[in-house]
Amino acid sequence: MSKPSPSLVSKTNHPRQIQVNTKRHIMEAFGPDKTTEEMLAAFQDMEASFDVADLGLASLKVGLQLQHEGKDPEKALSFAHKALKALDQQGKRSLPVSMALHLMGCVNIRLERFDDSLECLNRADSLLCRLEKEGVASVEEIRPGMHAMQVELANVKTAMGRRDEALENLKKALNIMEMNLEKDSKELGMAYRDLADGYLLVSNLKEALPFSLKALEIHKEELGHHSVEVAHDRRILRAIYAGLGEHNKALKQFVLSRKVLKHCGLTSELLSAKMDVANMQISLGRFDEAFITLKDIAQQTNNEKDSENQASMFILIGQALCNQGKFADLKGCLEIACKILDKKEAVSPRFVAQACTDIATLYEAMNEFETAISLLKRALALIEKEPQEQHAEGTVSARIGWMLLSRGEVPRAIPYLEGAARKLKESFAIKHFVAGHNYNNLGVAYLESERPQPAAQMFAIAKDILDVARGPHHQDSIVACQNLSMAYSTMGSYTLAIESQQQVIDSWKIHGLCALGELANAFCILEELKRKACGTSSNQLPTKAMPLPRK
């Protein structure tokens, strides 16, 4: 009598026996000691012997192995799909189903299919939350997956340019770590630093500072003052202090970390730190000290002909010369930097884009606006190719629009301002002052184009953002409110114009003696609005709205 085939045995055995056989085969054939080739061969054998529904875990194991190996993401995705199809059709909410969705999300990130990735990761996250709520799995089983899910959600949103939303996911990941780790663990310190770095990238320095200080405190306590991790913490803290204008505190962080970087042989980090220091010394007007630092940088980069470091050094020298009004020497430095950038554009587009925006600032300071705009357009063309740089694309586009608007080239400015509004809205989930400035400037452009109604809408959005980002009594918020009053007046909506103008007056009063001129002008405008509302106006109202930031 012939021996029955494995397929026949599998499909005629009791369902319980099939499940046991499946699990045993998976444990034996897909263990951690197996190679990818062995796993694929074992899976091919199992496909002939088991139903699709019984191959879910095996498909998941192979998919995870392929993802870890990183060579064939399409094949990893196909196994993730097989796993989800098999596991999901069983009708049970389970950890393996969430793992299959997580795997699909991760692979889609690598394939730059960000929308698909986000959909999978959100489904997996919702499933884990339900599993925790229903008590289907223990907290110890679920929380590692929940943490990994939040990290991946942050990764895909960062890749999509939605950095503020990504930071919210990183905060959730941090909260999970705080529940599972000792409060002074090294890993928790690194998570604090990563979050601080994320806030630094979107210029939310007040949020970044406490997380950076927590990271530094933990790593000093656990690893000692002279550890590499502490030096990295001080790098983030130095950048935050510099951004806040507290340059002396920033310089102190450099002094404290310099010996560690040098002792550990971290030459590139030390060079980067020296460039930050030179930048701060220039900002403080300490030009003699800055040139000593720059001379040190020049010696360190002497053998790096046409390198990114040399380009950065020449830009820094240019900043110092600009502050001293030495424009002829400044142009020479910028020409050298631009020649280096021409050679780096193909290999380092992000670096070149940032360098172009820095150089544009210096040409703007020399009133060479066309050259500055040309450099910004070059930066914009490079950034547009990088989906994760959506916030930078919006910022550069807003800057071009502002520059054109300031020169009275309204028709040229509007497309850049409108494009910036779309990109900044997608990038910044929270109310960010850059978006507020751009909406205000778009309102100015619309008003000058005799479109007061959309102008009023833009000024209202700008004021709403700036009230949160800057505070209702900040000069930027007052400017947006003044512009809103002007737009309402142009529309003939005098009640709304008077109401907005009264807010302007109330805000200037807060500033006291230093704003007496602005307050007197605001009162004059209010009285003229009241006369205009009564039909007795002498038409002495201002006719031009104000862009932001003001020169």
Protein Blocks (a to p, Z undefined) as FASTA:
>chain_A
ZZddfklmmmmmcfklmmmmmmmmmmmmmcfkbcfklmmmmmmmmmmmpcfklmmmmmmm
mmmmmmmnomammlmmmmmmmmmmmmmmnopacfklmmmmmmmmmmmmmnopaklmmmmm
mmmmmmmmmmmmnomacfklmmmmmmmmmmmmmmmmmmnopamlmmmmmmmmmmmmmmmm
cfkbfklmmmmmmmmmmmmmnopaklmmmmmmmmmmmmmmmnojkbfklmmmmmmmmmmm
mmnopamlmmmmmmmmmmmmmmnopaklmmmmmmmmmmmmmmnopaklmmmmmmmmmmmm
mmmghifklmmmmmmmmmmmmmnopaklmmmmmmmmmmmmmmmmmmmmmlmmmmmmmmmm
mmmmnopaklmmmmmmmmmmmmmmmmklmmmmmmmmmmmmmmmmmnopamlmmmmmmmmm
mmmmmmmmbacfklmmmmmmmmmmmmmnopaklmmmmmmmmmmmmmmmnopkbmklmmmm
mmmmmmmmmnopamlmmmmmmmmmmmmmmnmmmlmmmmmmmmmmmmmmmmmmnopaghla
cfbdcddddZZ
